């Protein structure tokens, strides 16, 4: 599998080699490593065999699993804002959303902030990005791009390409077309005397999960294994469940009929004559089969890439990184989509392979964040990480398996799109290896974002999970007397973390409207930090007010996002 003259694929794994920056000879042992960063949209860690999830026996990712055996798998890779555009911006900038200004799906990343491309070019790399970009402004900081407009289409996708003024259509399924474009770039555009940095991004398995027809029979006769929390959701808090469950119907989109405004029961047009339990099981099975068929398409195409690289002798000297742009719910807690600070959404798959310096078949429990990805890649490229990046290189962890004494012990999270699309309230969170502390601050935060509901306040609340004892996050122990000391210490640490990452400040470099949103969010965070009798009573009252607004489903229009339907366009594509 390893070849002499190779490259390193950084599929969200990291490329690396320490050699001299000036050496350019193809066969030199000191030449810089090639780097391939591979990212699939919404590909969650539960759907990668190497993560030993309930889907492992279905063998959906044999090629990724081989990659995992050749490198390192991270069990605590954390996304700082679990939604596509913000996560991609953090990976390009090495900065949290509140610093780079990409808070929501509508915020663009201009060429001036496409930092990772700039730094890799300065390091002497040929740069390219192929596939789903989803940062609005074109990736003109790269030497070459061929990217989908907006979300892109699953079938017969259109592309923007370097040197062409108009987008053009390519026949076929997007996953195949994206890999075809990557292999074409290798064959016709790669400069053999220069190290390369390739970002390879798949649209799949983003909803609504349109697989290539050759996978229509895959898993057809299989009953999908279910998470326990599909049925037993856990207690949550007044912010996510209400006082007596009154918010169950309107917080968080559902698999079954729980959320009457948006569910896969409605999306897949499940037989109305089925019972609620039968309808949920039917919707879940349709969902998971569609999703895993798209995953299978990605993995098979990665097999094409790895075979080409082996044939061309590129594997040994290439850092390969594989990741998703965040996690994704596969029915856990009866949720779909992402956005939440809960584990299925917050955690990212991360596999990194580099035969020259990364040991084979190892795992790491180090906390790493997506803001650390660019710093690590730059480190492998042999240049210093710029001060404007908030992330740190975890190259030493990859090569030694050990954390530095001063390595981070907590990761920061903030979701800004309050109640937009999937009925998820705005919140902040801190994740340590053992604990998760979440504050739902209850304010609109991002006013007017594609939904009237983004204007509305929801109840404020806190949740605390002991991930060691409760990995499914079913038991909120925030007010449990056995965790009083833990809660106090974690809130102190959380406050310090917000200061350290500058989340407590208003970014004066952003437009006035964004500054106002930040100020409002920070005001509400502080107002609900000391969450005692008055704050709890106010939350209870707000929960009742919010529930009353949707008391009669017949008087409430279903929440529809027409541009998410199969075959329709994201506004950014038009």
C-alpha positions as CSV (number, residue, x, y, z in Angstrom):
1,X,0.0,0.0,0.0
2,X,2.9,2.3,0.6
3,X,4.9,3.6,-2.3
4,X,8.0,5.6,-2.6
5,X,7.2,8.7,-4.4
6,X,3.9,9.4,-2.9
7,X,1.7,11.9,-1.4
8,X,-0.1,12.1,1.8
9,X,-3.9,12.3,1.7
10,X,-5.3,14.7,4.2
11,X,-8.9,13.6,4.2
12,X,-9.3,15.2,7.4
13,X,-6.3,13.4,8.6
14,X,-3.1,15.3,8.3
15,X,-0.3,15.5,6.0
16,X,3.1,15.6,7.2
17,X,6.8,15.5,6.8
18,X,9.4,17.5,8.4
19,X,11.9,17.9,5.7
20,X,13.6,21.0,4.3
21,X,11.2,23.5,2.8
22,X,13.6,24.2,-0.1
23,X,14.0,20.7,-1.4
24,X,11.9,20.0,-4.5
25,X,13.4,16.9,-5.9
26,X,10.7,14.3,-6.5
27,X,12.5,11.4,-4.9
28,X,14.2,13.3,-2.0
29,X,13.6,11.9,1.5
30,X,13.4,15.5,2.8
31,X,10.7,16.7,0.4
32,X,7.5,18.2,1.9
33,X,4.6,15.9,2.2
34,X,1.6,16.2,0.0
35,X,-1.7,16.8,1.8
36,X,-5.2,15.7,1.0
37,X,-8.0,16.9,3.2
38,X,-11.2,15.0,2.5
39,X,-14.5,16.1,4.0
40,X,-17.9,14.7,3.4
41,X,-21.0,16.8,4.3
42,X,-22.8,15.6,7.4
43,X,-20.9,12.3,7.5
44,X,-21.0,11.5,11.2
45,X,-18.7,9.4,13.2
46,X,-21.5,6.9,14.0
47,X,-21.5,5.9,10.3
48,X,-17.8,5.1,10.1
49,X,-16.9,1.5,10.9
50,X,-13.7,2.5,12.7
51,X,-15.8,4.1,15.4
52,X,-17.4,0.8,16.5
53,X,-21.0,2.2,16.3
54,X,-24.2,0.2,16.0
55,X,-23.7,0.3,12.2
56,X,-20.3,-1.3,12.1
57,X,-21.6,-4.8,11.2
58,X,-23.2,-3.4,8.1
59,X,-19.7,-2.5,6.9
60,X,-20.6,0.9,5.3
61,X,-17.0,2.2,5.1
62,X,-14.4,-0.5,4.3
63,X,-12.0,2.0,2.6
64,X,-12.2,4.5,5.4
65,X,-11.7,1.7,7.9
66,X,-8.5,0.6,6.0
67,X,-7.4,4.2,6.2
68,X,-8.0,4.2,9.9
69,X,-5.8,1.1,10.3
70,X,-3.0,2.9,8.6
71,X,-3.1,6.0,10.9
72,X,-4.8,7.6,13.9
73,X,-8.4,7.8,14.8
74,X,-9.6,10.6,17.1
75,X,-12.4,9.9,19.6
76,X,-12.8,13.5,20.7
77,X,-12.7,15.7,17.6
78,X,-15.1,18.6,18.3
79,X,-16.9,21.1,16.0
80,X,-17.2,24.6,17.4
81,X,-20.5,25.4,15.5
82,X,-22.2,22.3,14.1
83,X,-23.6,23.7,10.9
84,X,-22.0,23.5,7.4
85,X,-20.9,27.0,6.5
86,X,-19.6,28.1,9.9
87,X,-17.7,24.8,10.3
88,X,-16.1,25.1,6.9
89,X,-15.1,28.7,7.7
90,X,-13.4,27.6,10.9
91,X,-11.4,25.0,9.0
92,X,-10.3,27.6,6.5
93,X,-9.5,30.3,9.1
94,X,-8.4,28.5,12.3
95,X,-10.9,30.8,14.1
96,X,-14.2,30.3,16.0
97,X,-17.3,31.8,14.3
98,X,-17.4,34.8,16.6
99,X,-13.9,35.8,15.3
100,X,-14.1,35.0,11.6
101,X,-17.6,36.4,11.3
102,X,-19.3,33.3,9.7
103,X,-22.0,32.7,12.3
104,X,-24.7,31.3,10.1
105,X,-25.4,29.6,6.7
106,X,-25.8,33.0,5.1
107,X,-22.4,34.5,6.0
108,X,-19.7,34.4,3.3
109,X,-16.0,33.9,3.6
110,X,-14.2,36.3,1.3
111,X,-10.9,35.6,-0.5
112,X,-9.1,37.7,2.1
113,X,-10.1,35.3,4.9
114,X,-9.4,32.1,3.0
115,X,-6.4,31.8,5.2
116,X,-5.5,28.2,4.9
117,X,-5.1,28.5,1.1
118,X,-2.9,31.6,1.5
119,X,-0.7,29.9,4.0
120,X,-0.2,26.7,2.0
121,X,0.7,28.7,-1.1
122,X,3.2,30.7,0.9
123,X,4.6,27.3,2.1
124,X,5.3,26.4,-1.6
125,X,2.3,24.2,-2.2
126,X,0.2,23.8,-5.3
127,X,-3.4,24.3,-4.0
128,X,-6.8,23.0,-5.2
129,X,-10.3,22.6,-3.9
130,X,-12.8,20.3,-5.6
131,X,-16.4,19.6,-4.6
132,X,-18.7,21.3,-2.1
133,X,-17.4,24.6,-1.0
134,X,-20.5,26.3,0.5
135,X,-18.9,29.5,1.7
136,X,-20.7,31.7,-0.9
137,X,-17.7,33.7,-2.2
138,X,-15.7,31.6,-4.7
139,X,-12.4,30.0,-3.4
140,X,-10.2,32.2,-5.5
141,X,-7.4,32.0,-3.0
142,X,-6.6,28.5,-4.4
143,X,-4.6,27.9,-7.5
144,X,-7.4,25.8,-8.8
145,X,-11.1,25.3,-7.9
146,X,-14.0,23.3,-9.2
147,X,-16.8,23.6,-6.8
148,X,-20.6,23.3,-6.5
149,X,-22.7,26.4,-6.2
150,X,-24.3,26.5,-2.8
151,X,-25.5,23.2,-1.6
152,X,-25.2,21.8,-5.2
153,X,-27.3,19.1,-6.7
154,X,-27.0,15.4,-6.3
155,X,-27.7,14.6,-9.9
156,X,-26.2,16.3,-13.0
157,X,-24.5,18.9,-10.7
158,X,-23.3,22.3,-11.9
159,X,-19.8,23.5,-11.1
160,X,-17.8,26.8,-11.0
161,X,-14.3,26.3,-12.3
162,X,-11.1,28.4,-12.4
163,X,-10.9,30.3,-15.6
164,X,-14.5,29.8,-16.6
165,X,-17.0,32.7,-16.2
166,X,-20.2,30.7,-16.0
167,X,-21.1,27.5,-14.1
168,X,-21.6,24.4,-16.2
169,X,-23.3,21.1,-15.8
170,X,-21.7,17.6,-15.6
171,X,-23.8,14.4,-16.1
172,X,-23.9,11.9,-13.3
173,X,-24.2,11.6,-9.6
174,X,-22.3,14.3,-7.6
175,X,-20.1,11.9,-5.6
176,X,-18.9,10.3,-8.8
177,X,-18.5,13.6,-10.6
178,X,-16.5,15.1,-7.7
179,X,-14.1,12.1,-7.7
180,X,-13.8,12.2,-11.5
181,X,-12.8,15.9,-11.2
182,X,-10.2,15.0,-8.5
183,X,-8.6,12.3,-10.6
184,X,-8.6,14.5,-13.6
185,X,-6.8,17.2,-11.6
186,X,-4.2,14.6,-10.6
187,X,-3.7,13.5,-14.2
188,X,-3.7,16.8,-16.0
189,X,-3.0,19.7,-13.5
190,X,-0.7,18.4,-10.7
191,X,2.8,19.6,-10.9
192,X,5.1,16.6,-10.1
193,X,8.0,18.9,-8.8
194,X,5.8,20.7,-6.3
195,X,4.0,19.4,-3.2
196,X,0.3,19.7,-3.4
197,X,-2.5,20.6,-1.0
198,X,-5.9,19.3,-2.2
199,X,-9.2,19.8,-0.4
200,X,-11.7,17.2,-1.6
201,X,-15.3,17.8,-0.4
202,X,-18.3,15.6,-1.1
203,X,-21.9,16.8,-1.0
204,X,-23.0,13.4,0.2
205,X,-24.5,12.4,2.6
206,X,-26.3,15.8,3.1
207,X,-30.1,15.5,3.2
208,X,-32.3,14.6,1.5
209,X,-29.8,11.8,0.7
210,X,-30.2,11.0,-3.0
211,X,-27.9,8.1,-3.7
212,X,-26.7,6.9,-7.1
213,X,-29.1,4.3,-8.6
214,X,-26.6,1.5,-8.3
215,X,-27.1,1.6,-4.5
216,X,-30.9,1.3,-4.5
217,X,-30.8,-2.3,-3.3
218,X,-28.1,-1.8,-0.7
219,X,-29.5,-2.6,2.8
220,X,-33.0,-3.1,1.3
221,X,-33.8,-6.2,3.3
222,X,-32.0,-5.0,6.5
223,X,-33.8,-3.7,9.6
224,X,-31.7,-0.7,10.8
225,X,-30.4,-1.0,14.3
226,X,-32.0,1.6,16.6
227,X,-30.5,3.7,19.3
228,X,-32.3,3.3,22.7
229,X,-32.8,7.1,22.8
230,X,-35.0,7.0,19.6
231,X,-37.7,5.9,22.1
232,X,-36.4,7.0,25.5
233,X,-35.2,10.5,24.8
234,X,-33.9,11.5,28.3
235,X,-34.9,14.3,30.5
236,X,-33.2,17.4,28.9
237,X,-34.2,20.7,30.5
238,X,-36.9,23.3,30.5
239,X,-35.1,24.8,27.5
240,X,-35.4,21.7,25.4
241,X,-38.4,19.8,26.9
242,X,-40.4,22.4,28.8
243,X,-41.7,22.0,32.4
244,X,-44.0,19.1,31.7
245,X,-43.0,18.1,28.2
246,X,-44.9,21.0,26.6
247,X,-42.1,21.8,24.3
248,X,-41.6,18.3,23.0
249,X,-43.7,19.0,19.9
250,X,-41.8,22.2,18.9
251,X,-38.1,21.9,19.9
252,X,-35.8,19.8,17.6
253,X,-37.0,18.2,14.4
254,X,-38.0,14.6,14.8
255,X,-37.9,11.2,13.1
256,X,-41.5,10.4,14.0
257,X,-44.5,12.6,14.7
258,X,-43.3,14.3,17.8
259,X,-42.6,17.6,16.1
260,X,-45.8,18.3,14.2
261,X,-44.1,21.1,12.2
262,X,-41.2,19.1,10.8
263,X,-40.3,15.5,10.8
264,X,-39.1,12.7,8.6
265,X,-42.5,11.1,9.0
266,X,-43.8,14.0,6.9
267,X,-40.8,14.3,4.6
268,X,-40.9,10.6,3.6
269,X,-44.8,10.7,3.4
270,X,-45.1,7.8,5.8
271,X,-48.6,6.1,5.7
272,X,-50.9,8.2,7.9
273,X,-52.7,5.0,8.9
274,X,-49.7,3.7,10.9
275,X,-49.6,4.2,14.6
276,X,-47.1,6.7,15.9
277,X,-44.6,4.0,16.9
278,X,-44.9,2.2,13.5
279,X,-44.6,5.5,11.6
280,X,-41.4,6.4,13.6
281,X,-39.8,3.0,12.9
282,X,-40.8,3.3,9.2
283,X,-39.4,6.8,8.8
284,X,-36.2,5.8,10.7
285,X,-35.5,2.9,8.4
286,X,-36.1,5.0,5.2
287,X,-33.8,7.7,6.6
288,X,-31.0,5.4,7.6
289,X,-31.0,3.4,4.3
290,X,-30.9,6.6,2.3
291,X,-28.2,8.0,4.4
292,X,-26.0,4.9,4.4
293,X,-26.4,4.5,0.6
294,X,-24.9,7.9,0.2
295,X,-22.1,7.0,2.6
296,X,-21.4,3.9,0.6
297,X,-21.1,5.9,-2.5
298,X,-18.5,8.2,-0.9
299,X,-16.5,5.2,0.5
300,X,-16.5,3.4,-2.9
301,X,-15.2,6.5,-4.6
302,X,-12.5,6.9,-1.9
303,X,-11.4,3.4,-2.9
304,X,-10.9,4.8,-6.5
305,X,-8.7,7.6,-5.1
306,X,-6.6,5.3,-2.9
307,X,-6.1,2.8,-5.7
308,X,-4.9,5.7,-8.0
309,X,-2.5,7.0,-5.4
310,X,-1.1,3.6,-4.8
311,X,-0.6,3.1,-8.5
312,X,1.1,6.4,-8.9
313,X,3.3,6.0,-5.8
314,X,1.7,8.8,-3.9
315,X,0.6,7.2,-0.6
316,X,3.9,7.2,1.4
317,X,4.5,10.9,1.1
318,X,0.9,12.1,1.5
319,X,-0.9,13.2,4.6
320,X,-4.5,12.0,4.3
321,X,-7.2,13.5,6.5
322,X,-10.8,12.4,6.6
323,X,-13.6,14.2,8.4
324,X,-17.1,15.5,8.2
325,X,-18.0,19.1,8.5
326,X,-19.6,18.1,11.8
327,X,-21.5,15.2,13.2
328,X,-25.1,14.2,12.5
329,X,-28.0,12.7,14.3
330,X,-29.0,9.2,13.2
331,X,-32.1,9.0,15.3
332,X,-30.6,9.6,18.7
333,X,-33.0,11.4,21.0
334,X,-35.5,11.3,18.1
335,X,-33.5,14.1,16.4
336,X,-32.5,14.5,12.8
337,X,-29.9,17.0,11.3
338,X,-27.1,18.5,13.5
339,X,-26.7,21.9,15.3
340,X,-27.0,20.6,18.9
341,X,-24.1,20.5,21.3
342,X,-25.0,16.8,22.0
343,X,-22.4,14.2,21.0
344,X,-24.0,12.9,17.7
345,X,-23.7,16.5,16.3
346,X,-20.8,18.0,18.2
347,X,-18.3,15.1,17.5
348,X,-16.7,14.8,14.1
349,X,-15.0,11.8,12.5
350,X,-11.3,12.4,12.2
351,X,-8.8,10.0,10.7
352,X,-5.3,11.0,9.8
353,X,-2.8,8.9,8.0
354,X,0.9,9.6,7.1
355,X,3.0,6.5,6.9
356,X,6.3,8.3,7.4
357,X,5.6,9.7,10.9
358,X,2.2,8.6,12.2
359,X,2.0,5.2,13.8
360,X,-0.5,2.7,12.3
361,X,-3.7,1.6,13.9
362,X,-3.8,3.9,17.0
363,X,-6.5,6.0,18.7
364,X,-6.3,9.2,20.5
365,X,-8.5,10.5,23.3
366,X,-7.1,14.0,23.0
367,X,-9.5,16.9,22.6
368,X,-9.0,18.5,19.2
369,X,-11.2,21.1,17.6
370,X,-11.9,21.9,13.9
371,X,-10.1,25.2,14.5
372,X,-7.0,23.1,15.0
373,X,-7.1,21.5,11.6
374,X,-5.5,24.3,9.6
375,X,-2.7,24.8,12.2
376,X,-1.9,21.1,11.9
377,X,-1.8,21.1,8.2
378,X,0.4,24.2,8.1
379,X,2.7,22.5,10.6
380,X,3.1,19.5,8.3
381,X,3.9,22.0,5.5
382,X,6.9,23.1,7.5
383,X,6.0,26.7,8.3
384,X,5.0,28.5,11.5
385,X,1.3,28.7,12.5
386,X,0.3,32.4,12.2
387,X,-0.8,34.2,15.4
388,X,-4.2,35.2,14.0
389,X,-5.3,31.5,14.2
390,X,-6.9,30.4,17.4
391,X,-6.3,26.8,16.8
392,X,-3.1,24.8,17.7
393,X,-1.3,22.1,15.8
394,X,-1.8,18.6,17.1
395,X,1.0,17.2,14.9
396,X,2.9,16.1,18.0
397,X,-0.1,14.1,19.2
398,X,-0.3,12.4,15.8
399,X,3.4,11.4,15.8
400,X,3.8,10.5,19.5
401,X,0.3,9.6,20.7
402,X,0.9,11.9,23.7
403,X,-0.6,15.3,24.6
404,X,1.7,18.2,25.6
405,X,1.4,19.2,29.2
406,X,-0.3,22.4,28.2
407,X,-2.7,20.8,25.7
408,X,-6.3,21.9,25.9
409,X,-8.7,20.2,28.3
410,X,-11.9,21.8,27.2
411,X,-13.5,22.7,23.8
412,X,-15.8,25.6,23.1
413,X,-19.1,25.5,21.2
414,X,-21.7,28.1,20.1
415,X,-24.7,27.7,17.9
416,X,-26.1,31.0,16.6
417,X,-29.1,30.2,14.3
418,X,-31.7,30.3,17.0
419,X,-34.8,28.2,16.0
420,X,-34.0,28.4,12.3
421,X,-34.8,25.4,10.1
422,X,-34.7,22.7,12.7
423,X,-36.1,24.3,15.8
424,X,-32.9,24.3,17.7
425,X,-32.5,27.1,20.3
426,X,-29.3,29.1,20.4
427,X,-26.8,27.8,23.0
428,X,-23.2,27.7,24.1
429,X,-21.4,24.6,25.5
430,X,-18.1,23.5,27.0
431,X,-16.9,19.9,26.4
432,X,-14.2,18.3,28.5
433,X,-13.2,14.6,28.2
434,X,-15.7,13.7,30.9
435,X,-18.3,16.5,31.1
436,X,-20.6,18.5,28.9
437,X,-22.0,21.8,30.2
438,X,-24.6,23.6,28.0
439,X,-26.4,26.9,28.4
440,X,-29.5,27.6,26.3
441,X,-29.6,31.4,26.6
442,X,-33.1,31.8,25.2
443,X,-32.7,34.8,22.9
444,X,-33.3,35.3,19.2
445,X,-29.7,36.2,18.6
446,X,-29.8,36.1,14.8
447,X,-32.9,38.0,14.0
448,X,-34.8,37.4,10.8
449,X,-32.7,34.5,9.6
450,X,-35.0,32.9,6.9
451,X,-37.6,32.1,9.6
452,X,-40.0,34.1,11.6
453,X,-39.2,31.8,14.6
454,X,-35.7,33.3,14.8
455,X,-37.2,36.3,16.3
456,X,-38.8,34.5,19.2
457,X,-37.4,33.8,22.7
458,X,-37.4,30.4,24.2
459,X,-36.8,29.5,27.8
460,X,-33.3,29.7,29.2
461,X,-31.8,26.6,30.8
462,X,-28.7,24.6,31.7
463,X,-27.8,21.0,31.1
464,X,-24.8,19.0,32.5
465,X,-23.9,15.5,31.4
466,X,-21.4,13.1,32.9
467,X,-20.2,11.5,29.7
468,X,-18.3,8.8,31.5
469,X,-21.4,7.5,33.3
470,X,-24.0,8.7,30.7
471,X,-22.6,8.6,27.2
472,X,-26.0,8.9,25.6
473,X,-26.7,12.2,27.5
474,X,-30.0,11.0,28.9
475,X,-29.6,12.3,32.5
476,X,-29.2,16.0,33.0
477,X,-27.4,16.3,36.4
478,X,-27.2,20.1,36.5
479,X,-29.3,20.3,39.6
480,X,-28.3,17.0,41.1
481,X,-26.9,17.4,44.6
482,X,-24.1,14.9,43.9
483,X,-22.8,17.2,41.1
484,X,-23.1,20.5,42.9
485,X,-19.3,20.9,43.3
486,X,-18.7,19.7,39.7
487,X,-21.3,22.2,38.4
488,X,-19.7,25.1,40.3
489,X,-16.2,24.2,39.1
490,X,-17.3,23.7,35.5
491,X,-19.1,27.0,35.3
492,X,-16.0,28.7,36.6
493,X,-14.0,27.0,33.9
494,X,-16.6,27.8,31.3
495,X,-16.4,31.5,32.1
496,X,-12.6,31.4,31.8
497,X,-12.8,29.6,28.5
498,X,-15.2,32.2,27.0
499,X,-12.7,34.9,28.0
500,X,-9.8,32.9,26.6
501,X,-11.4,32.4,23.2
502,X,-12.8,35.9,23.1
503,X,-16.4,34.8,23.0
504,X,-17.3,37.3,25.7
505,X,-16.4,40.2,23.4
506,X,-18.2,41.9,20.5
507,X,-16.2,41.6,17.3
508,X,-15.9,45.2,16.2
509,X,-14.6,44.2,12.8
510,X,-18.0,42.7,11.8
511,X,-21.0,44.6,10.3
512,X,-23.1,46.6,12.8
513,X,-26.0,44.2,12.7
514,X,-23.7,41.3,13.6
515,X,-22.2,43.3,16.5
516,X,-25.7,44.0,17.8
517,X,-26.5,40.3,17.6
518,X,-23.4,39.4,19.5
519,X,-24.1,42.0,22.2
520,X,-27.6,40.7,22.7
521,X,-26.5,37.1,22.9
522,X,-23.7,38.0,25.4
523,X,-26.3,40.0,27.5
524,X,-28.6,37.0,27.7
525,X,-25.7,34.6,28.5
526,X,-24.7,36.8,31.5
527,X,-28.3,37.4,32.6
528,X,-28.9,33.6,32.9
529,X,-25.4,32.6,34.2
530,X,-26.6,32.6,37.8
531,X,-29.5,30.3,37.3
532,X,-31.4,30.3,40.5
533,X,-35.0,30.9,41.7
534,X,-35.9,34.0,39.6
535,X,-34.2,32.8,36.4
536,X,-35.8,29.4,36.7
537,X,-39.3,30.9,37.3
538,X,-38.8,33.1,34.3
539,X,-37.8,30.1,32.2
540,X,-40.9,28.2,33.3
541,X,-43.1,31.1,32.3
542,X,-41.4,31.5,29.0
543,X,-41.9,27.8,28.3
544,X,-45.6,28.1,28.8
545,X,-45.8,31.2,26.6
546,X,-43.9,29.5,23.8
547,X,-46.0,26.3,24.1
548,X,-49.2,28.2,24.0
549,X,-48.2,29.8,20.7
550,X,-48.4,26.3,19.1
551,X,-51.1,24.9,21.3
552,X,-53.4,24.1,18.3
553,X,-51.5,22.4,15.5
554,X,-54.4,23.0,13.2
555,X,-53.9,26.7,13.5
556,X,-50.1,26.5,12.9
557,X,-48.6,26.2,9.5
558,X,-46.1,23.4,9.1
559,X,-42.5,24.6,9.0
560,X,-41.4,24.1,5.4
561,X,-38.0,24.7,3.9
562,X,-38.7,24.3,0.2
563,X,-35.2,24.7,-0.9
564,X,-34.2,21.6,1.0
565,X,-36.6,19.4,-1.0
566,X,-35.0,17.0,-3.6
567,X,-34.3,18.7,-6.8
568,X,-34.8,22.3,-5.6
569,X,-32.2,25.0,-5.2
570,X,-30.6,26.7,-2.2
571,X,-31.0,30.5,-2.5
572,X,-27.2,30.7,-3.0
573,X,-27.5,28.6,-6.1
574,X,-29.8,31.0,-7.9
